[in-house]
Amino acid sequence: MKWVDKAVRSNETYVFAVIVVVALVIQLRSGQFFTANNLVDLCNAMVVPGLFGIGAYLVLVSGGIDVSFPALASLAVYATTRWLVDTGYQGSVALPFLMVIALGSLLGAFNGIFTARLALPTLIITLGTSSVFSGVMQGVLNSVQIPKLPPGMADFGRAVIFVAQNPESGLTSDMPIAFWVLVAVGLAVFFLMRYTMFGRGVMAIGGDESAAARAGFNVKRIKFWLYVMVGAIAALAGLIRTCMMGQMHPTNLLGMEIMVIAAVVLGGTAITGGTGSLTGVMLGTLLIVIVQNSMILLGIPTFWQQFSLGVLIILGTGVSAVQTSRAGRGLTTRAR
């Protein structure tokens, strides 16, 4: 009974129910949703938003909000790719991975320093750093499209785990090896948040920063390393996107922050911090990916994607606001 009560109160349960309903509707209309190639396409489409979503989740549960991660990822990946191309690098993807993670961590440290030291809303800080990152990429580095990637990056983008085929249409879809990166990062962050003092500190700061400081958590240090970690994850996601596309487009990632934050909030992460789960993040991301991909299956014009995304954002933030309000009333009632 406790498990049932917990499931009923959990936001993830309702998101999963919505996913099931949407999937059944699409299957009835198109007959293609549960085909092997479509399911693989959904997994493929989840890799980059899922990685971005993990980073956004870490910031949101700490009580902040980060809108700079697409610009951060673009700058880190462009600088890495440009240098590798100019130097004629012919090695494996290991060096690009190390370089982009290091650059992402460095850029994330800027967000971390400002967030930890300045008593300003994180939205304002990350809006500013987003403009700075974009300006450096487009102004200082004179960013242009790079149509040919180094061999190691190109090979990684083409590497697959398996190929799924639709027996009726004959269409095939590749399960990218990059999907394992999403799994690995998700498991690592899950362990970090569930079993370490750092993860408990992040949750405590999101719940009540003053109480977290009184409990002995070093709030400034946790915030700094949190944004370093988010920068590394964002840069990694950007590199994977570039490898899978087979080219580097400087502005391709810009604008993804709305979709990613919407997915995280839809999954039950409170916009005010302190509450959320990685399971919810993955479910929220899957729901948005399904809605976007289903437009093609159902023959609906793609401009309705923005409308659907806006509706999901309103619903997600509305649910988050209602949950926060109920939690506040519950605390007030118990205090009385």
N, C-alpha and C positions, 0 to 999 in steps of 0.2 A: 504493500500500500504506500509505503514511503517512496518507492521508486516511481509509482504511478503519479503520486502527488508532485514529485519533483519534475517529472516529464510534462505534466499539465502546466506547471508554472514556468517551464523553460521556453525561451524564445526559439531555441533551435528546433523544438518539436513542431512549432507552427510553420517555420521556414521549410522544414522537410515536407510537411503536409502540402504546402503550396507548390513545392517542386514536383511532388507526385501528381497533383492535380494538373499542373501545367503540362507535364510530360504526357499524361493520358490524353489531354485535349489535343496536343500536337500529334500524337500517334493516331488518334481517331480522324483528324483532318488530313494528315499527310501519309500516314502509314510508314514513315521513315524514321521516327524518333529512336526506336529501340534496335535499329540496325547496327551492326558492328562498326561500320565505318563512321556513322554519326556519333556514336558514343566515344570513339577514339578522337574524333574532331573536337568534341566537348573537352576531353582531357587535354588535348593540345592547346585549345584556346584558354584553358585555365592556368597554364604554367606561369606566364608573366603577371597577369592580374593577381594570381594567388600569392606570388612572392611579394609583390607590392602590398597586397592586403595584409600579409604577416607583419611587414614593417609599419603600416598604418595602424594596425591593431596595437602594437607595442606602444606607440605614441598616444593613442586614444585612451587606453586603459591607465596610462600615467596621468591623465587629466589634461593632455595637450592635444594639438592638432597640427599636422604637418602637410603643407601643400607644396613643398619644394622638391619632393622626391623625384618627380619626372624630370625636372630641370637638372637636378643633381646627377641622376643616372645618365642623362644625355651628355652632360659635360664630361663625366668620368669615362664613358664609353667612347665618346668622340676623341678625346685626348689620347686614350690608349690606342684606338684603331689608327688614328692619324700617325702616331709615332711608329707603330709597327709597320705600316705601309711605307712610310718614308725611309725606314731603315732596311726595308726588304726582308723582313722577318719571315722565315720559312719553317719554324719549329711547330711544336704542338700547341694545344689550346691552354696548357698549364700556365705559361707566362702571361697571356692576356687575362686569365682568371685572377692571378696574383696581383697584376698591375691594377686592374679595375677595382678589386676589393680594397687595395691600399688607397687608391684615389677616392673611392667612395667613402672610406673611413675618414680620410682627411677632410673632405667636404662636409661630412656629417659632424665632424668635430667643431666646425664653425657654428652650426646650429646648436650644438651642445654647449659651447662656451656662452653664446648669447642667451640661450634659454636658462642656463644655470646661474648666470651672473646678473641678468637684467630682469627687473620685475615688470615685464611686459607680456601681454598675451602671446602665446606661441603662434597663433594665426598671423599676427602682425610680423613677428620675427621671420617666419618661414616665407611669408609673402615677399619680404624684402630680400632674403637670401635667394629665393627663386629667381627674382629679377637679376640679381648679381650673377648667378650661375649662367643664366641665359645670355646676359650681356658679355660675359667672359668668352663663352663659346662662340657667339656670333660676331663679337667685335674684336676681341684680342686674338682668337684663333682663326678668325675668318672662315667659319665652318661652311663646308660645301658637302654635297652628297658624295660618298665614297662607294662607287659601284662594285668594286672588287675587294673582297676581304682577304687577309692572309690565309694560306691553305689550312692551318690548324683550326681557325675559327670557322671557315667554310665547311670543313669536314665534320666538326662538331654539330653544326646546324643541320647537316644532312643525315647524321647518325640516328638510327631508329632502334627501338626495342623489338618491335614486330610490326607487321603490316596487316591491317584488317580489310576484308573485302565484303562488299554487299553482294550476296548471291544472286539477287534479282537484277540489279543494274550493272553489276560488275565494277562499280566504283571502289577504289581503294583509298585508305587513309593510313598515314604513318603515325605510330606512337613514338614521339621523339624521346631520345635518351635524356633530354633536358627535364623530362617529367620526374626522373629520379632526383634531380636537384631540388625540385619543389618538395618532394617527400622528405629528403634529408634535412632541409632547412626547417620544415614544419616540425619534424620530430625533435630537432635540436632546440628549437624555441619552446616547444611543449615541455621538454625536460627542464629547460632554464626557468620557465615560469612556474612550474609545478614543484620542483624539488630544490631550488636554490634560494638563498637569502636575497640575491639580486632580484629575482622574480617576485618574491614577496614584497620587497621594497618598492618595486614598480607599482604593484597593486595598492600598496599602502599609500603611496604618494597620490595615486588617482583617487583614492577614497577620501583622504584628508591629509594634505601636505603637512600641516602643523602637527597633527597627531603622529604622523610618520617620523618627523624630526624628534618629537618628544620620546618616541619609542626607541630611538637610537640609530635610525637610518640616516646615512649621510646623503641628504637629498640632492645636493649639488653634484656630488660624484656620480650618483646613480643617473641623474638626468644627462650628464655629459656622456657617459658610456652608453646610455640608451640611444642617443642620437648618432653616436659613432657606429653602433651596431645597425641601426636603421639605414644609415648611409651605405654601409657595406652590402646589405641585403638589396637595397634599391639599385646600386650599381651592378650587382650580380644579375638582377632581373633585366636590366638594360642590355647587358652583354648578351644574355641568352636571346633576347628579342632580336638583336642585331644579327646574331649567328643564324637564327632560324629564318630571318628575312633574306639573308645572303648579301646584304648591303647595309651601309651605315647612312641613315637619313637623320640629320641633326634634330629635326623637329617632330619626328615620328611619335615620340613618347609624350610630348607636351599635351596637356589637357586630360590625361588619364586619371588625375587625382580625384575628379568628381565621381567617376565610376567606381574607383577603388574604395573611397571613403563611404560611398553609398552601400557597397557590398558588405563592408565591415559593420556598419551600423545596422543593416538589415539582419545580419547574423546575430544581433543581440548585444553588441558592444555599446555600452552607454556613452553618449557623446560627452557626458560630463566626467567620465573616467571611473575607474575602480571596479568595473564589471565587464565581463566579456570572456569569450573562449575561442580557441583556434578552430574548434569544430564549427562554431557559428560562422567564423570568417570563411571557411571553405564552403559551407552551405550557402552563405550570402553571395559569394563569388560565383558558385555554380548556378544559382538562380538568375543572376544577371547575364551570365554567359548563355544560358538556355534561352532567355528572352531575346537576346540579341541574335543568336543563331536561328531561332525559330522563325524570325521574320523572313528569312530566305526560304525555309521549308514551306511556309504558308503562303509565299508569294506576296507578302506585305511590303510596300515601299520602304526603303531603308531610312527615310527621314522620320518615320514613326519611332525609330530607335531612341531618339532624343526625348520624344514624348514619353515613351515607356520608362526610360531611365529617370526622368523627372518625377513620374508617379511613384516609382520605387523609392526614390530619395525622400519624398514627402511621407510615404508610409513608414519607411525605416526610421526617420527622425521622429515621426509622431509616436511610434511604438516606444522608442527610447525615452521620449519625454514623459509618456504615460507611466512607464516603469519607474523612472526617477521620481515622479510625483507620488506614486504609490509607496515607494520606499521611504520617502520623506514623511508621508503621513503615518506610516507604520512606526517609524522612530519616534515621532511626536506622540503617538498613542501610548507606546511603551513607556516613554518618559513621564507621562501623566500617571 
